[in-house]
Amino acid sequence: MHDSITSENRKAVVENLTLYHSASSPNSRRVRIFLAEKGLKVPLVAVDLGKGEQHSEAYRAINPRRVVPTLVLEDGTAIGEVPAIMRYLDEAFPESLCWAQRPRTRL
């Protein structure tokens, strides 16, 4: 039987997180791929690096380091490092782990 449900339809929508990203940023791409692997869909806010939007006062209020990607949690906490974003997502949504839980099994 043909499965008419696409993988996009199976993604869990997580409305209480927001990912600030840039389509041209390799690090942003890493996080978007990680989200896809976990089956999560979060609201995305594009930051135009070519226009220097990361240097605006509005973005500085989100991430004082002015880098992308930045994952903003429900309480306003901003995570601006790719490994930390991935670790947070894996621990917050353990249904589909991408990283091993024990250091030795990560080798």
MILO-869959 format. One record per residue: z, x, y of N, C-alpha, C in turn. Coordinates in steps of 0.1 Angstrom, whole numbers, plus 2048, in hexadecimal, padded with zeros to 3 digits. Layout:
+------+------+------+-------+-------+-------+------+------+------+
| n_zz | n_xx | n_yy | ca_zz | ca_xx | ca_yy | c_zz | c_xx | c_yy |
+------+------+------+-------+-------+-------+------+------+------+
|    Z |    X |    Y |     Z |     X |     Y |    Z |    X |    Y |
...
+------+------+------+-------+-------+-------+------+------+------+
END
This chain:
+------+------+------+-------+-------+-------+------+------+------+
| n_zz | n_xx | n_yy | ca_zz | ca_xx | ca_yy | c_zz | c_xx | c_yy |
+------+------+------+-------+-------+-------+------+------+------+
|  800 |  808 |  7F4 |   800 |   800 |   800 |  800 |  809 |  80C |
|  7F8 |  805 |  816 |   7F7 |   80D |   823 |  803 |  80B |  82C |
|  809 |  815 |  830 |   815 |   815 |   839 |  80F |  814 |  848 |
|  811 |  808 |  84E |   80C |   807 |   85C |  816 |  80B |  866 |
|  822 |  80F |  862 |   82C |   813 |   86C |  82A |  822 |  86E |
|  827 |  826 |  87B |   825 |   834 |   87E |  833 |  83A |  880 |
|  833 |  848 |  87F |   83F |   84F |   881 |  845 |  84D |  88F |
|  83D |  84A |  899 |   841 |   847 |   8A7 |  84A |  83B |  8A6 |
|  846 |  831 |  89E |   84E |   824 |   89E |  85C |  826 |  897 |
|  85D |  831 |  88F |   869 |   833 |   888 |  873 |  83B |  890 |
|  870 |  840 |  89B |   879 |   848 |   8A3 |  884 |  840 |  8A9 |
|  890 |  846 |  8A9 |   89B |   83F |   8AF |  89B |  842 |  8BE |
|  89C |  837 |  8C6 |   89C |   839 |   8D4 |  8AA |  83B |  8D9 |
|  8AC |  846 |  8E0 |   8B9 |   84A |   8E5 |  8B9 |  849 |  8F4 |
|  8BD |  83D |  8FA |   8BC |   83A |   908 |  8C7 |  842 |  910 |
|  8D2 |  846 |  90A |   8DD |   84C |   912 |  8DB |  85B |  915 |
|  8CF |  861 |  911 |   8CC |   86F |   913 |  8BF |  86F |  91C |
|  8BD |  879 |  924 |   8B1 |   87B |   92B |  8AD |  889 |  92A |
|  8A0 |  88C |  927 |   89B |   899 |   927 |  892 |  89C |  932 |
|  896 |  8A5 |  93B |   88D |   8AA |   946 |  885 |  8B5 |  940 |
|  878 |  8B4 |  941 |   86F |   8BE |   93B |  863 |  8C0 |  943 |
|  85B |  8CA |  93F |   84E |   8CC |   944 |  844 |  8CD |  939 |
|  838 |  8C7 |  93A |   82E |   8C7 |   930 |  829 |  8D5 |  92E |
|  82A |  8DE |  938 |   824 |   8EB |   937 |  82F |  8F6 |  933 |
|  83B |  8F1 |  930 |   846 |   8FA |   92D |  847 |  8FC |  91D |
|  846 |  908 |  918 |   848 |   90A |   90A |  856 |  906 |  905 |
|  860 |  908 |  90D |   86D |   904 |   909 |  86F |  8F5 |  909 |
|  869 |  8EE |  912 |   869 |   8E0 |   912 |  862 |  8DB |  905 |
|  857 |  8E1 |  902 |   850 |   8DD |   8F6 |  859 |  8DF |  8E9 |
|  860 |  8EA |  8E9 |   869 |   8EC |   8DD |  873 |  8E1 |  8DB |
|  879 |  8DC |  8E7 |   882 |   8D1 |   8E6 |  87B |  8C4 |  8E2 |
|  86F |  8C1 |  8E7 |   868 |   8B5 |   8E4 |  864 |  8B5 |  8D5 |
|  861 |  8C1 |  8CF |   85E |   8C2 |   8C1 |  86A |  8BF |  8B9 |
|  875 |  8C5 |  8BD |   882 |   8C3 |   8B6 |  886 |  8B4 |  8B6 |
|  884 |  8AE |  8C1 |   887 |   89F |   8C2 |  87E |  898 |  8B8 |
|  871 |  89B |  8B7 |   868 |   895 |   8AE |  86C |  897 |  8A0 |
|  870 |  8A3 |  89D |   875 |   8A7 |   88F |  881 |  89F |  88B |
|  88A |  89C |  895 |   896 |   894 |   892 |  893 |  885 |  892 |
|  887 |  881 |  897 |   884 |   873 |   897 |  88B |  86C |  8A3 |
|  88D |  874 |  8AE |   894 |   86E |   8BA |  88A |  86D |  8C5 |
|  88B |  863 |  8CD |   883 |   861 |   8D9 |  88D |  85E |  8E5 |
|  88C |  867 |  8EE |   895 |   866 |   8FA |  88C |  864 |  906 |
|  891 |  85E |  911 |   88A |   85D |   91D |  887 |  86B |  923 |
|  87A |  86D |  927 |   876 |   879 |   92C |  873 |  878 |  93B |
|  877 |  883 |  943 |   874 |   883 |   951 |  86D |  890 |  953 |
|  860 |  88F |  958 |   858 |   89B |   95A |  85C |  8A2 |  967 |
|  85D |  8AF |  966 |   85F |   8B8 |   971 |  853 |  8C1 |  973 |
|  84C |  8BF |  97E |   840 |   8C6 |   981 |  843 |  8D4 |  986 |
|  842 |  8DE |  97D |   845 |   8EC |   981 |  83B |  8F1 |  98B |
|  82E |  8ED |  98A |   824 |   8F2 |   993 |  827 |  8EE |  9A2 |
|  82D |  8E2 |  9A3 |   831 |   8DE |   9B1 |  83F |  8E2 |  9B5 |
|  846 |  8E9 |  9AC |   853 |   8EF |   9AF |  85E |  8E4 |  9AF |
|  85C |  8D9 |  9A7 |   866 |   8CF |   9A7 |  873 |  8D3 |  9A2 |
|  873 |  8DE |  99A |   880 |   8E3 |   994 |  888 |  8EA |  99F |
|  883 |  8EC |  9AB |   88A |   8F2 |   9B6 |  88F |  8E8 |  9C0 |
|  88C |  8DB |  9BD |   891 |   8D1 |   9C6 |  8A0 |  8CF |  9C6 |
|  8A6 |  8CA |  9D0 |   8B4 |   8C7 |   9D0 |  8B8 |  8BD |  9C6 |
|  8AF |  8B3 |  9C4 |   8B2 |   8A9 |   9BA |  8B3 |  8AF |  9AC |
|  8AA |  8B8 |  9A8 |   8AB |   8BE |   99B |  8B6 |  8C8 |  99B |
|  8B9 |  8CF |  9A6 |   8C4 |   8D8 |   9A6 |  8D1 |  8D1 |  9A3 |
|  8D2 |  8C4 |  9A7 |   8DE |   8BC |   9A4 |  8E0 |  8BA |  995 |
|  8D4 |  8BA |  98E |   8D4 |   8B8 |   97F |  8D7 |  8C5 |  978 |
|  8D0 |  8CF |  97C |   8D1 |   8DC |   976 |  8D1 |  8E7 |  981 |
|  8DD |  8EC |  984 |   8DD |   8F6 |   98F |  8D5 |  903 |  98C |
|  8D2 |  906 |  97F |   8CA |   911 |   97C |  8BB |  90E |  97E |
|  8B8 |  901 |  980 |   8AA |   8FD |   983 |  8A0 |  901 |  978 |
|  8A4 |  8FF |  96C |   89B |   902 |   961 |  898 |  8F5 |  959 |
|  88D |  8F5 |  951 |   88A |   8EB |   948 |  889 |  8F1 |  93A |
|  88C |  8EA |  930 |   891 |   8DC |   930 |  89F |  8DB |  933 |
|  8A3 |  8CF |  937 |   8B2 |   8CC |   938 |  8B4 |  8BE |  932 |
|  8BE |  8BD |  929 |   8C1 |   8B1 |   923 |  8CE |  8AC |  92A |
|  8CD |  8A0 |  92F |   8D9 |   89A |   936 |  8DF |  88F |  92D |
|  8EC |  891 |  92B |   8F3 |   887 |   922 |  8F8 |  87B |  92A |
|  8FD |  871 |  923 |   901 |   865 |   929 |  90C |  867 |  934 |
|  914 |  871 |  932 |   91F |   873 |   93C |  91A |  87C |  948 |
|  90E |  880 |  948 |   908 |   889 |   952 |  908 |  897 |  94F |
|  90E |  89B |  944 |   90E |   8A9 |   940 |  8FF |  8AE |  93E |
|  8FC |  8B9 |  943 |   8EE |   8BE |   942 |  8EE |  8CB |  939 |
|  8E6 |  8CB |  92F |   8E4 |   8D6 |   926 |  8D6 |  8DC |  929 |
|  8D6 |  8E9 |  92D |   8CA |   8EF |   932 |  8C5 |  8FB |  92A |
|  8CA |  8FD |  91E |   8C5 |   908 |   915 |  8C0 |  902 |  908 |
|  8B4 |  906 |  904 |   8AD |   900 |   8F8 |  8B6 |  900 |  8EC |
|  8BC |  90C |  8E8 |   8C4 |   90C |   8DC |  8D0 |  902 |  8DD |
|  8D6 |  901 |  8E9 |   8E2 |   8F8 |   8EB |  8DD |  8EA |  8EA |
|  8D2 |  8E7 |  8EF |   8CC |   8D9 |   8EE |  8CA |  8D5 |  8E0 |
|  8C4 |  8DE |  8D8 |   8C1 |   8DC |   8CA |  8CE |  8DA |  8C2 |
|  8D8 |  8E3 |  8C5 |   8E5 |   8E2 |   8BE |  8EB |  8D5 |  8C1 |
|  8EB |  8D1 |  8CE |   8F2 |   8C4 |   8D1 |  8EB |  8B9 |  8CA |
|  8DE |  8B8 |  8CA |   8D6 |   8AD |   8C4 |  8D9 |  8AD |  8B5 |
|  8DA |  8B8 |  8AE |   8DC |   8B9 |   8A0 |  8EA |  8B4 |  89D |
|  8F4 |  8B7 |  8A5 |   902 |   8B3 |   8A3 |  904 |  8A4 |  8A7 |
|  8FD |  8A0 |  8B1 |   8FF |   892 |   8B6 |  8F8 |  888 |  8AD |
|  8ED |  88C |  8A7 |   8E5 |   884 |   89E |  8E3 |  88A |  890 |
|  8ED |  88B |  888 |   8ED |   892 |   87C |  8E5 |  88C |  870 |
|  8E0 |  880 |  873 |   8D8 |   879 |   868 |  8CD |  881 |  863 |
|  8C7 |  889 |  86B |   8BC |   891 |   868 |  8BE |  89F |  86D |
|  8C5 |  8A7 |  866 |   8C9 |   8B5 |   86A |  8BD |  8BE |  86A |
|  8BB |  8C5 |  875 |   8B0 |   8CF |   875 |  8B6 |  8DD |  874 |
|  8C2 |  8DF |  877 |   8C9 |   8EC |   876 |  8D3 |  8EB |  86B |
|  8D5 |  8F5 |  863 |   8DF |   8F5 |   859 |  8ED |  8F5 |  85F |
|  8F7 |  8EF |  858 |   904 |   8EE |   85D |  90C |  8FA |  85D |
|  90A |  902 |  852 |   912 |   90F |   851 |  909 |  91B |  855 |
|  90F |  924 |  85B |   908 |   930 |   860 |  900 |  937 |  855 |
|  906 |  938 |  849 |   900 |   940 |   83E |  8F3 |  938 |  83A |
|  8F3 |  92B |  83A |   8E7 |   924 |   835 |  8DC |  924 |  840 |
|  8DF |  929 |  84C |   8D4 |   92A |   856 |  8CB |  936 |  854 |
|  8CF |  93F |  84C |   8C8 |   94B |   84A |  8BB |  949 |  842 |
+------+------+------+-------+-------+-------+------+------+------+
END
